């Protein structure tokens, strides 16, 4: 099992047309987890896309960004099927003006791309 946090550098960053798939497992005792697309390694660096999954019933997914030391406008989705002790897969598609986040079949979440 890969320990968290897990960090992968993307030397060319993310640009329109890019696709990224993340697979993981939610620990049985977890209350939440996050996926962040950071724009650097420094503390308080810009975060192009922040995905926060809260596992309390009903599950909630919050999409946001943190740019120029300011949180953006969040998009909140409820009843997205995440569960403790379960594997998950997220697919991200970067477009000029939006991030598309796919969770399994039929669950697509959108968040405005504020970096473009």
MOPAC internal coordinates of N, CA, C and O (Angstrom, degrees):
PM7 1SCF
backbone

  N    0.0000 0     0.00 0     0.00 0    0    0    0
  C    1.4566 1     0.00 0     0.00 0    1    0    0
  C    1.5282 1   110.08 1     0.00 0    2    1    0
  O    1.2310 1   120.16 1   -47.91 1    3    2    1
  N    1.2883 1   117.29 1   132.09 1    3    2    1
  C    1.4554 1   123.30 1   178.01 1    5    3    2
  C    1.5278 1   109.06 1   -74.62 1    6    5    3
  O    1.2310 1   120.68 1   -51.53 1    7    6    5
  N    1.3290 1   116.31 1   128.47 1    7    6    5
  C    1.4592 1   119.46 1   177.80 1    9    7    6
  C    1.5237 1   110.04 1   -72.37 1   10    9    7
  O    1.2310 1   120.60 1   -24.59 1   11   10    9
  N    1.3111 1   116.47 1   155.41 1   11   10    9
  C    1.4578 1   121.15 1   177.06 1   13   11   10
  C    1.5146 1   108.42 1  -111.27 1   14   13   11
  O    1.2310 1   117.15 1   -25.17 1   15   14   13
  N    1.3040 1   123.02 1   154.83 1   15   14   13
  C    1.4654 1   121.70 1    -1.83 1   17   15   14
  C    1.5217 1   111.39 1   -74.01 1   18   17   15
  O    1.2310 1   121.70 1   -28.38 1   19   18   17
  N    1.2847 1   114.36 1   151.62 1   19   18   17
  C    1.4574 1   122.15 1   179.14 1   21   19   18
  C    1.5215 1   108.00 1  -110.95 1   22   21   19
  O    1.2310 1   120.61 1   -46.25 1   23   22   21
  N    1.3077 1   116.44 1   133.75 1   23   22   21
  C    1.4562 1   119.87 1  -176.21 1   25   23   22
  C    1.5260 1   109.71 1  -127.53 1   26   25   23
  O    1.2310 1   120.70 1   -50.47 1   27   26   25
  N    1.3076 1   116.27 1   129.53 1   27   26   25
  C    1.4551 1   122.48 1   175.66 1   29   27   26
  C    1.5217 1   107.33 1  -125.33 1   30   29   27
  O    1.2310 1   120.75 1   -53.25 1   31   30   29
  N    1.3300 1   116.18 1   126.75 1   31   30   29
  C    1.4640 1   119.43 1   178.26 1   33   31   30
  C    1.5238 1   110.05 1   -87.95 1   34   33   31
  O    1.2310 1   121.40 1   -42.05 1   35   34   33
  N    1.3219 1   114.92 1   137.95 1   35   34   33
  C    1.4619 1   121.63 1   175.47 1   37   35   34
  C    1.5240 1   106.39 1  -114.29 1   38   37   35
  O    1.2310 1   119.98 1   -85.06 1   39   38   37
  N    1.3331 1   117.65 1    94.94 1   39   38   37
  C    1.4689 1   121.34 1  -173.13 1   41   39   38
  C    1.5213 1   114.28 1   -53.91 1   42   41   39
  O    1.2310 1   119.93 1   147.11 1   43   42   41
  N    1.3311 1   117.73 1   -32.89 1   43   42   41
  C    1.4609 1   120.95 1  -179.55 1   45   43   42
  C    1.5248 1   112.12 1   -93.86 1   46   45   43
  O    1.2310 1   119.98 1  -177.41 1   47   46   45
  N    1.3461 1   117.64 1     2.59 1   47   46   45
  C    1.4561 1   121.35 1  -178.35 1   49   47   46
  C    1.5187 1   110.81 1    68.56 1   50   49   47
  O    1.2310 1   120.84 1    15.22 1   51   50   49
  N    1.3052 1   116.00 1  -164.78 1   51   50   49
  C    1.4622 1   122.09 1   176.65 1   53   51   50
  C    1.5142 1   108.92 1  -113.74 1   54   53   51
  O    1.2310 1   120.60 1   -45.34 1   55   54   53
  N    1.3160 1   116.46 1   134.66 1   55   54   53
  C    1.4625 1   120.79 1   179.83 1   57   55   54
  C    1.5258 1   109.12 1  -135.70 1   58   57   55
  O    1.2310 1   120.92 1   -14.28 1   59   58   57
  N    1.3109 1   115.85 1   165.72 1   59   58   57
  C    1.4607 1   121.03 1  -179.64 1   61   59   58
  C    1.5242 1   110.27 1   -51.30 1   62   61   59
  O    1.2310 1   121.16 1   -46.82 1   63   62   61
  N    1.3191 1   115.40 1   133.18 1   63   62   61
  C    1.4615 1   121.56 1  -179.54 1   65   63   62
  C    1.5167 1   113.39 1    98.42 1   66   65   63
  O    1.2310 1   120.12 1   165.37 1   67   66   65
  N    1.3410 1   117.38 1   -14.63 1   67   66   65
  C    1.4610 1   120.29 1   179.96 1   69   67   66
  C    1.5219 1   110.57 1   -75.34 1   70   69   67
  O    1.2310 1   121.44 1   -31.72 1   71   70   69
  N    1.3373 1   114.85 1   148.28 1   71   70   69
  C    1.4626 1   122.45 1   175.26 1   73   71   70
  C    1.5158 1   107.89 1  -129.65 1   74   73   71
  O    1.2310 1   121.08 1   -36.53 1   75   74   73
  N    1.3194 1   115.54 1   143.47 1   75   74   73
  C    1.4615 1   121.15 1  -177.82 1   77   75   74
  C    1.5228 1   108.11 1  -141.78 1   78   77   75
  O    1.2310 1   120.70 1   -43.17 1   79   78   77
  N    1.3286 1   116.26 1   136.83 1   79   78   77
  C    1.4610 1   121.03 1   178.55 1   81   79   78
  C    1.5243 1   108.59 1  -119.42 1   82   81   79
  O    1.2310 1   120.92 1   -47.00 1   83   82   81
  N    1.3279 1   115.84 1   133.00 1   83   82   81
  C    1.4616 1   121.72 1   177.68 1   85   83   82
  C    1.5212 1   107.66 1  -121.67 1   86   85   83
  O    1.2310 1   121.07 1   -50.47 1   87   86   85
  N    1.3368 1   115.55 1   129.53 1   87   86   85
  C    1.4531 1   121.16 1   176.07 1   89   87   86
  C    1.5127 1   108.22 1  -118.93 1   90   89   87
  O    1.2310 1   120.67 1   -38.25 1   91   90   89
  N    1.3081 1   116.32 1   141.75 1   91   90   89
  C    1.4537 1   119.70 1   179.91 1   93   91   90
  C    1.5088 1   110.89 1  -161.27 1   94   93   91
  O    1.2310 1   121.87 1     4.99 1   95   94   93
  N    1.3232 1   114.02 1  -175.01 1   95   94   93
  C    1.4500 1   121.39 1   178.41 1   97   95   94
  C    1.5183 1   107.89 1  -134.79 1   98   97   95
  O    1.2310 1   120.43 1   -44.96 1   99   98   97
  N    1.3088 1   116.78 1   135.04 1   99   98   97
  C    1.4613 1   122.09 1   179.96 1  101   99   98
  C    1.5241 1   108.03 1   -87.58 1  102  101   99
  O    1.2310 1   119.86 1   -60.83 1  103  102  101
  N    1.3520 1   117.87 1   119.17 1  103  102  101
  C    1.4682 1   119.60 1   177.79 1  105  103  102
  C    1.5367 1   111.72 1   -57.78 1  106  105  103
  O    1.2310 1   120.55 1   -31.79 1  107  106  105
  N    1.3341 1   116.55 1   148.21 1  107  106  105
  C    1.4667 1   121.51 1  -176.74 1  109  107  106
  C    1.5229 1   113.05 1   -62.64 1  110  109  107
  O    1.2310 1   119.99 1   152.85 1  111  110  109
  N    1.3366 1   117.62 1   -27.15 1  111  110  109
  C    1.4651 1   120.62 1  -177.64 1  113  111  110
  C    1.5288 1   112.71 1  -100.72 1  114  113  111
  O    1.2310 1   120.09 1  -168.90 1  115  114  113
  N    1.3150 1   117.44 1    11.10 1  115  114  113
  C    1.4659 1   122.10 1  -176.68 1  117  115  114
  C    1.5212 1   111.77 1   -75.87 1  118  117  115
  O    1.2310 1   120.96 1   -37.85 1  119  118  117
  N    1.3421 1   115.77 1   142.15 1  119  118  117
  C    1.4625 1   121.18 1   174.19 1  121  119  118
  C    1.5217 1   109.82 1  -101.92 1  122  121  119
  O    1.2310 1   121.15 1   154.22 1  123  122  121
  N    1.3438 1   115.40 1   -25.78 1  123  122  121
  C    1.4621 1   120.55 1  -179.35 1  125  123  122
  C    1.5245 1   109.01 1  -164.27 1  126  125  123
  O    1.2310 1   121.33 1   -13.00 1  127  126  125
  N    1.3265 1   115.07 1   167.00 1  127  126  125
  C    1.4662 1   120.65 1   169.91 1  129  127  126
  C    1.5144 1   108.36 1  -152.33 1  130  129  127
  O    1.2310 1   121.32 1   -16.25 1  131  130  129
  N    1.3490 1   115.07 1   163.75 1  131  130  129
  C    1.4651 1   120.75 1  -176.21 1  133  131  130
  C    1.5169 1   110.63 1  -132.75 1  134  133  131
  O    1.2310 1   121.45 1   -28.35 1  135  134  133
  N    1.3173 1   114.83 1   151.65 1  135  134  133
  C    1.4609 1   123.66 1   168.56 1  137  135  134
  C    1.5264 1   105.18 1  -125.91 1  138  137  135
  O    1.2310 1   120.31 1   -51.94 1  139  138  137
  N    1.3296 1   117.01 1   128.06 1  139  138  137
  C    1.4607 1   121.61 1  -177.92 1  141  139  138
  C    1.5173 1   110.61 1  -125.72 1  142  141  139
  O    1.2310 1   120.51 1   -43.43 1  143  142  141
  N    1.3199 1   116.64 1   136.57 1  143  142  141
  C    1.4550 1   122.18 1   171.38 1  145  143  142
  C    1.5236 1   106.54 1  -105.68 1  146  145  143
  O    1.2310 1   121.63 1   -90.75 1  147  146  145
  N    1.3315 1   114.49 1    89.25 1  147  146  145
  C    1.4589 1   120.93 1  -176.97 1  149  147  146
  C    1.5224 1   110.61 1   -82.06 1  150  149  147
  O    1.2310 1   121.22 1   -28.61 1  151  150  149
  N    1.3254 1   115.26 1   151.39 1  151  150  149
  C    1.4685 1   121.32 1  -179.16 1  153  151  150
  C    1.5221 1   111.85 1   -98.91 1  154  153  151
  O    1.2310 1   119.53 1  -166.50 1  155  154  153
  N    1.3081 1   118.50 1    13.50 1  155  154  153
  C    1.4540 1   122.86 1   178.99 1  157  155  154
  C    1.5141 1   110.05 1   172.93 1  158  157  155
  O    1.2310 1   120.86 1     0.74 1  159  158  157
  N    1.3380 1   115.96 1  -179.26 1  159  158  157
  C    1.4612 1   121.33 1  -177.65 1  161  159  158
  C    1.5246 1   113.27 1   -99.59 1  162  161  159
  O    1.2310 1   120.39 1   167.97 1  163  162  161
  N    1.3099 1   116.86 1   -12.03 1  163  162  161
  C    1.4496 1   120.79 1  -175.89 1  165  163  162
  C    1.5291 1   110.87 1   -67.84 1  166  165  163
  O    1.2310 1   121.17 1   -25.53 1  167  166  165
  N    1.3331 1   115.37 1   154.47 1  167  166  165
  C    1.4625 1   119.58 1   175.21 1  169  167  166
  C    1.5234 1   108.70 1   -65.12 1  170  169  167
  O    1.2310 1   120.22 1   -37.23 1  171  170  169
  N    1.3142 1   117.18 1   142.77 1  171  170  169
  C    1.4709 1   123.93 1  -178.27 1  173  171  170
  C    1.5221 1   113.35 1    61.71 1  174  173  171
  O    1.2310 1   120.24 1  -153.32 1  175  174  173
  N    1.3356 1   117.14 1    26.68 1  175  174  173
  C    1.4631 1   120.72 1   177.06 1  177  175  174
  C    1.5282 1   109.63 1   -68.90 1  178  177  175
  O    1.2310 1   120.52 1   -20.65 1  179  178  177
  N    1.3056 1   116.62 1   159.35 1  179  178  177
  C    1.4633 1   120.46 1   176.98 1  181  179  178
  C    1.5326 1   109.77 1   -60.22 1  182  181  179
  O    1.2310 1   121.41 1   -33.75 1  183  182  181
  N    1.3086 1   114.90 1   146.25 1  183  182  181
  C    1.4587 1   122.92 1   179.11 1  185  183  182
  C    1.5223 1   106.75 1  -124.51 1  186  185  183
  O    1.2310 1   120.85 1   -76.72 1  187  186  185
  N    1.3362 1   115.98 1   103.28 1  187  186  185
  C    1.4623 1   120.80 1  -175.66 1  189  187  186
  C    1.5236 1   111.89 1   -61.72 1  190  189  187
  O    1.2310 1   120.41 1   142.08 1  191  190  189
  N    1.3229 1   116.81 1   -37.92 1  191  190  189
  C    1.4589 1   121.03 1   178.30 1  193  191  190
  C    1.5133 1   109.13 1  -148.51 1  194  193  191
  O    1.2310 1   121.01 1   -53.59 1  195  194  193
  N    1.3085 1   115.66 1   126.41 1  195  194  193
  C    1.4558 1   123.25 1   177.10 1  197  195  194
  C    1.5218 1   106.87 1  -115.64 1  198  197  195
  O    1.2310 1   120.57 1   -54.91 1  199  198  197
  N    1.3237 1   116.51 1   125.09 1  199  198  197
  C    1.4607 1   122.03 1   178.27 1  201  199  198
  C    1.5281 1   106.86 1  -116.57 1  202  201  199
  O    1.2310 1   120.36 1   -65.58 1  203  202  201
  N    1.3194 1   116.93 1   114.42 1  203  202  201
  C    1.4613 1   122.78 1   179.06 1  205  203  202
  C    1.5219 1   108.15 1  -112.50 1  206  205  203
  O    1.2310 1   120.93 1   -58.44 1  207  206  205
  N    1.3315 1   115.83 1   121.56 1  207  206  205
  C    1.4633 1   121.46 1   178.97 1  209  207  206
  C    1.5257 1   107.59 1  -109.48 1  210  209  207
  O    1.2310 1   120.76 1   -61.66 1  211  210  209
  N    1.3377 1   116.15 1   118.34 1  211  210  209
  C    1.4614 1   122.25 1   176.98 1  213  211  210
  C    1.5220 1   107.41 1  -103.81 1  214  213  211
  O    1.2310 1   120.73 1   -53.43 1  215  214  213
  N    1.3201 1   116.21 1   126.57 1  215  214  213
  C    1.4650 1   120.47 1  -170.09 1  217  215  214
  C    1.5199 1   114.88 1   -94.54 1  218  217  215
  O    1.2310 1   119.60 1   178.39 1  219  218  217
  N    1.3124 1   118.37 1    -1.61 1  219  218  217
  C    1.4689 1   119.69 1   177.51 1  221  219  218
  C    1.5262 1   108.59 1   -65.43 1  222  221  219
  O    1.2310 1   120.44 1   -31.59 1  223  222  221
  N    1.3292 1   116.76 1   148.41 1  223  222  221
  C    1.4676 1   119.58 1  -178.58 1  225  223  222
  C    1.5200 1   110.46 1   -75.16 1  226  225  223
  O    1.2310 1   118.40 1   -48.17 1  227  226  225
  N    1.3205 1   120.66 1   131.83 1  227  226  225
  C    1.4686 1   124.10 1    -8.90 1  229  227  226
  C    1.5273 1   110.33 1   -77.38 1  230  229  227
  O    1.2310 1   120.90 1   -28.47 1  231  230  229
  N    1.3134 1   115.88 1   151.53 1  231  230  229
  C    1.4627 1   119.27 1  -179.90 1  233  231  230
  C    1.5291 1   110.32 1   -63.35 1  234  233  231
  O    1.2310 1   121.30 1   -32.16 1  235  234  233
  N    1.3286 1   115.13 1   147.84 1  235  234  233
  C    1.4634 1   121.36 1  -178.06 1  237  235  234
  C    1.5229 1   108.22 1  -132.24 1  238  237  235
  O    1.2310 1   120.52 1   -42.18 1  239  238  237
  N    1.3142 1   116.62 1   137.82 1  239  238  237
  C    1.4598 1   122.01 1   173.05 1  241  239  238
  C    1.5260 1   106.90 1  -119.11 1  242  241  239
  O    1.2310 1   121.22 1   -52.17 1  243  242  241
  N    1.3381 1   115.27 1   127.83 1  243  242  241
  C    1.4638 1   121.53 1   178.52 1  245  243  242
  C    1.5175 1   108.00 1  -115.21 1  246  245  243
  O    1.2310 1   120.58 1   -51.71 1  247  246  245
  N    1.3205 1   116.50 1   128.29 1  247  246  245
  C    1.4635 1   122.65 1   175.69 1  249  247  246
  C    1.5216 1   107.45 1  -110.91 1  250  249  247
  O    1.2310 1   120.67 1   -44.11 1  251  250  249
  N    1.3345 1   116.32 1   135.89 1  251  250  249
  C    1.4510 1   120.18 1  -179.00 1  253  251  250
  C    1.5209 1   108.36 1  -157.12 1  254  253  251
  O    1.2310 1   121.09 1    -0.09 1  255  254  253
  N    1.3214 1   115.51 1   179.91 1  255  254  253
  C    1.4640 1   122.35 1   173.20 1  257  255  254
  C    1.5264 1   107.21 1  -138.92 1  258  257  255
  O    1.2310 1   120.99 1   -18.85 1  259  258  257
  N    1.3191 1   115.71 1   161.15 1  259  258  257
  C    1.4627 1   122.38 1   177.57 1  261  259  258
  C    1.5249 1   106.22 1  -133.79 1  262  261  259
  O    1.2310 1   120.70 1   -79.07 1  263  262  261
  N    1.3250 1   116.27 1   100.93 1  263  262  261
  C    1.4584 1   121.38 1  -175.17 1  265  263  262
  C    1.5207 1   109.95 1  -126.17 1  266  265  263
  O    1.2310 1   120.79 1   -42.17 1  267  266  265
  N    1.3276 1   116.09 1   137.83 1  267  266  265
  C    1.4710 1   121.45 1  -179.41 1  269  267  266
  C    1.5286 1   111.09 1    51.92 1  270  269  267
  O    1.2310 1   121.13 1  -137.09 1  271  270  269
  N    1.3406 1   115.44 1    42.91 1  271  270  269
  C    1.4704 1   123.62 1   178.15 1  273  271  270
  C    1.5243 1   113.58 1    62.10 1  274  273  271
  O    1.2310 1   120.50 1  -153.70 1  275  274  273
  N    1.3497 1   116.66 1    26.30 1  275  274  273
  C    1.4578 1   121.00 1  -179.27 1  277  275  274
  C    1.5265 1   109.75 1  -134.65 1  278  277  275
  O    1.2310 1   120.76 1   -48.43 1  279  278  277
  N    1.3476 1   116.16 1   131.57 1  279  278  277
  C    1.4590 1   120.23 1   174.05 1  281  279  278
  C    1.5147 1   109.47 1   -69.61 1  282  281  279
  O    1.2310 1   120.77 1   -38.18 1  283  282  281
  N    1.3209 1   116.14 1   141.82 1  283  282  281
  C    1.4582 1   120.82 1   177.86 1  285  283  282
  C    1.5089 1   111.20 1   -84.88 1  286  285  283
  O    1.2310 1   121.15 1    10.52 1  287  286  285
  N    1.3132 1   115.40 1  -169.48 1  287  286  285
  C    1.4567 1   121.32 1   176.97 1  289  287  286
  C    1.5246 1   108.00 1   -80.85 1  290  289  287
  O    1.2310 1   120.62 1   -53.96 1  291  290  289
  N    1.3361 1   116.41 1   126.04 1  291  290  289
  C    1.4670 1   119.18 1  -175.28 1  293  291  290
  C    1.5232 1   111.85 1   -87.13 1  294  293  291
  O    1.2310 1   122.14 1   -28.56 1  295  294  293
  N    1.3219 1   113.51 1   151.44 1  295  294  293
  C    1.4576 1   122.19 1   171.21 1  297  295  294
  C    1.5231 1   105.91 1  -113.24 1  298  297  295
  O    1.2310 1   120.55 1   -50.18 1  299  298  297
  N    1.3230 1   116.56 1   129.82 1  299  298  297
  C    1.4620 1   121.87 1  -174.99 1  301  299  298
  C    1.5273 1   109.92 1  -121.24 1  302  301  299
  O    1.2310 1   121.11 1   -48.82 1  303  302  301
  N    1.3314 1   115.48 1   131.18 1  303  302  301
  C    1.4628 1   122.19 1  -179.68 1  305  303  302
  C    1.5272 1   108.72 1  -125.63 1  306  305  303
  O    1.2310 1   120.21 1   -43.47 1  307  306  305
  N    1.3280 1   117.20 1   136.53 1  307  306  305
  C    1.4568 1   120.91 1   178.58 1  309  307  306
  C    1.5229 1   110.72 1  -110.69 1  310  309  307
  O    1.2310 1   121.94 1   -18.63 1  311  310  309
  N    1.3149 1   113.90 1   161.37 1  311  310  309
  C    1.4712 1   122.78 1   177.19 1  313  311  310
  C    1.5236 1   114.12 1    59.62 1  314  313  311
  O    1.2310 1   120.48 1  -148.59 1  315  314  313
  N    1.3221 1   116.69 1    31.41 1  315  314  313
  C    1.4677 1   120.41 1   172.94 1  317  315  314
  C    1.5377 1   106.04 1   -80.37 1  318  317  315
  O    1.2310 1   119.66 1   -50.61 1  319  318  317
  N    1.3290 1   118.26 1   129.39 1  319  318  317
  C    1.4672 1   120.64 1  -169.91 1  321  319  318
  C    1.5367 1   115.06 1   -73.71 1  322  321  319
  O    1.2310 1   121.24 1   -93.28 1  323  322  321
  N    1.3255 1   115.23 1    86.72 1  323  322  321
  C    1.4665 1   122.46 1   169.21 1  325  323  322
  C    1.5190 1   106.30 1  -118.34 1  326  325  323
  O    1.2310 1   120.03 1   -34.66 1  327  326  325
  N    1.3239 1   117.55 1   145.34 1  327  326  325
  C    1.4631 1   120.00 1   179.50 1  329  327  326
  C    1.5229 1   110.15 1  -145.46 1  330  329  327
  O    1.2310 1   121.42 1   -33.94 1  331  330  329
  N    1.3138 1   114.89 1   146.06 1  331  330  329
  C    1.4658 1   120.95 1   176.09 1  333  331  330
  C    1.5257 1   109.57 1   -58.88 1  334  333  331
  O    1.2310 1   120.83 1   -39.88 1  335  334  333
  N    1.3279 1   116.01 1   140.12 1  335  334  333
  C    1.4573 1   121.22 1   177.68 1  337  335  334
  C    1.5170 1   114.27 1    76.85 1  338  337  335
  O    1.2310 1   120.04 1  -173.51 1  339  338  337
  N    1.3213 1   117.53 1     6.49 1  339  338  337
  C    1.4719 1   121.24 1  -177.79 1  341  339  338
  C    1.5274 1   111.20 1  -109.82 1  342  341  339
  O    1.2310 1   120.72 1   -31.13 1  343  342  341
  N    1.3096 1   116.22 1   148.87 1  343  342  341
  C    1.4626 1   121.50 1   171.96 1  345  343  342
  C    1.5194 1   108.22 1   -75.68 1  346  345  343
  O    1.2310 1   120.94 1   -24.57 1  347  346  345
  N    1.3287 1   115.81 1   155.43 1  347  346  345
  C    1.4625 1   119.72 1   176.69 1  349  347  346
  C    1.5225 1   109.34 1  -144.59 1  350  349  347
  O    1.2310 1   121.88 1   -18.14 1  351  350  349
  N    1.3065 1   114.01 1   161.86 1  351  350  349
  C    1.4611 1   121.42 1   175.92 1  353  351  350
  C    1.5219 1   107.21 1  -140.01 1  354  353  351
  O    1.2310 1   121.14 1   -50.09 1  355  354  353
  N    1.3197 1   115.42 1   129.91 1  355  354  353
  C    1.4625 1   121.67 1   175.58 1  357  355  354
  C    1.5144 1   108.07 1  -119.63 1  358  357  355
  O    1.2310 1   120.45 1   -43.86 1  359  358  357
  N    1.3175 1   116.75 1   136.14 1  359  358  357
  C    1.4617 1   121.47 1   175.35 1  361  359  358
  C    1.5219 1   107.94 1  -118.17 1  362  361  359
  O    1.2310 1   121.06 1   -47.10 1  363  362  361
  N    1.3177 1   115.57 1   132.90 1  363  362  361
  C    1.4538 1   122.34 1  -178.87 1  365  363  362
  C    1.5274 1   109.07 1  -115.65 1  366  365  363
  O    1.2310 1   121.08 1   -46.74 1  367  366  365
  N    1.3197 1   115.54 1   133.26 1  367  366  365
  C    1.4614 1   121.72 1   174.80 1  369  367  366
  C    1.5240 1   106.18 1  -121.19 1  370  369  367
  O    1.2310 1   120.85 1   -54.59 1  371  370  369
  N    1.3286 1   115.98 1   125.41 1  371  370  369
  C    1.4606 1   120.97 1  -179.98 1  373  371  370
  C    1.5145 1   108.84 1   -97.33 1  374  373  371
  O    1.2310 1   120.95 1   -55.61 1  375  374  373
  N    1.3237 1   115.78 1   124.39 1  375  374  373
  C    1.4551 1   121.40 1   173.83 1  377  375  374
  C    1.5244 1   107.98 1  -118.27 1  378  377  375
  O    1.2310 1   120.52 1   -10.33 1  379  378  377
  N    1.3219 1   116.62 1   169.67 1  379  378  377
  C    1.4734 1   120.48 1  -177.44 1  381  379  378
  C    1.5258 1   112.39 1   -52.63 1  382  381  379
  O    1.2310 1   120.88 1   137.65 1  383  382  381
  N    1.3306 1   115.93 1   -42.35 1  383  382  381
  C    1.4617 1   118.96 1  -171.93 1  385  383  382
  C    1.5202 1   114.36 1  -118.53 1  386  385  383
  O    1.2310 1   119.77 1  -178.23 1  387  386  385
  N    1.3413 1   118.05 1     1.77 1  387  386  385
  C    1.4636 1   119.01 1  -175.12 1  389  387  386
  C    1.5290 1   110.83 1  -154.60 1  390  389  387
  O    1.2310 1   121.22 1   -31.26 1  391  390  389
  N    1.3266 1   115.27 1   148.74 1  391  390  389
  C    1.4600 1   121.88 1   168.10 1  393  391  390
  C    1.5206 1   106.33 1  -100.61 1  394  393  391
  O    1.2310 1   120.32 1   -49.04 1  395  394  393
  N    1.3177 1   117.00 1   130.96 1  395  394  393
  C    1.4536 1   121.37 1   173.67 1  397  395  394
  C    1.5209 1   106.81 1  -106.34 1  398  397  395
  O    1.2310 1   120.80 1   -50.55 1  399  398  397
  N    1.3119 1   116.07 1   129.45 1  399  398  397
  C    1.4581 1   121.85 1  -179.16 1  401  399  398
  C    1.5220 1   107.41 1  -119.84 1  402  401  399
  O    1.2310 1   120.99 1   -59.74 1  403  402  401
  N    1.3181 1   115.70 1   120.26 1  403  402  401
  C    1.4670 1   121.55 1  -179.25 1  405  403  402
  C    1.5164 1   108.73 1  -105.20 1  406  405  403
  O    1.2310 1   120.95 1   -47.16 1  407  406  405
  N    1.3253 1   115.79 1   132.84 1  407  406  405
  C    1.4682 1   121.80 1   174.40 1  409  407  406
  C    1.5145 1   106.36 1  -123.01 1  410  409  407
  O    1.2310 1   120.91 1   -79.98 1  411  410  409
  N    1.3154 1   115.86 1   100.02 1  411  410  409
  C    1.4563 1   119.30 1  -179.61 1  413  411  410
  C    1.5235 1   110.82 1    65.66 1  414  413  411
  O    1.2310 1   120.83 1    18.63 1  415  414  413
  N    1.2867 1   116.01 1  -161.37 1  415  414  413
  C    1.4625 1   121.07 1  -179.33 1  417  415  414
  C    1.5176 1   109.67 1   -86.91 1  418  417  415
  O    1.2310 1   120.74 1   -52.78 1  419  418  417
  N    1.2951 1   116.19 1   127.22 1  419  418  417
  C    1.4504 1   120.01 1   171.70 1  421  419  418
  C    1.5161 1   116.61 1    90.38 1  422  421  419
  O    1.2310 1   119.03 1   175.18 1  423  422  421
  N    1.3181 1   119.45 1    -4.82 1  423  422  421
  C    1.4609 1   120.43 1   179.19 1  425  423  422
  C    1.5167 1   109.16 1  -113.39 1  426  425  423
  O    1.2310 1   120.85 1   -77.41 1  427  426  425
  N    1.3286 1   115.98 1   102.59 1  427  426  425
  C    1.4489 1   120.28 1   178.15 1  429  427  426
  C    1.5234 1   108.48 1  -117.48 1  430  429  427
  O    1.2310 1   121.14 1   -49.79 1  431  430  429
  N    1.3163 1   115.43 1   130.21 1  431  430  429
  C    1.4491 1   122.37 1   178.27 1  433  431  430
  C    1.5197 1   107.60 1  -115.39 1  434  433  431
  O    1.2310 1   120.01 1   -34.71 1  435  434  433
  N    1.3201 1   117.59 1   145.29 1  435  434  433
  C    1.4603 1   121.63 1  -179.25 1  437  435  434
  C    1.5188 1   110.69 1  -123.45 1  438  437  435
  O    1.2310 1   121.16 1   -33.95 1  439  438  437
  N    1.3205 1   115.39 1   146.05 1  439  438  437
  C    1.4614 1   120.75 1   172.87 1  441  439  438
  C    1.5261 1   108.32 1  -145.64 1  442  441  439
  O    1.2310 1   121.02 1   -43.16 1  443  442  441
  N    1.3089 1   115.65 1   136.84 1  443  442  441
  C    1.4737 1   121.41 1  -178.77 1  445  443  442
  C    1.5144 1   110.47 1   -60.64 1  446  445  443
  O    1.2310 1   120.34 1   -44.56 1  447  446  445
  N    1.3204 1   116.95 1   135.44 1  447  446  445
  C    1.4604 1   123.52 1   176.80 1  449  447  446
  C    1.5281 1   107.67 1   -84.96 1  450  449  447
  O    1.2310 1   120.88 1   -75.50 1  451  450  449
  N    1.3232 1   115.93 1   104.50 1  451  450  449
  C    1.4626 1   120.92 1  -177.27 1  453  451  450
  C    1.5257 1   112.97 1   -88.82 1  454  453  451
  O    1.2310 1   120.17 1   174.64 1  455  454  453
  N    1.3241 1   117.28 1    -5.36 1  455  454  453
  C    1.4683 1   121.46 1   179.65 1  457  455  454
  C    1.5115 1   111.43 1   -84.57 1  458  457  455
  O    1.2310 1   120.48 1   147.27 1  459  458  457
  N    1.3246 1   116.69 1   -32.73 1  459  458  457
  C    1.4706 1   122.04 1  -172.91 1  461  459  458
  C    1.5078 1   112.67 1   -55.45 1  462  461  459
  O    1.2310 1   120.10 1   180.00 1  463  462  461

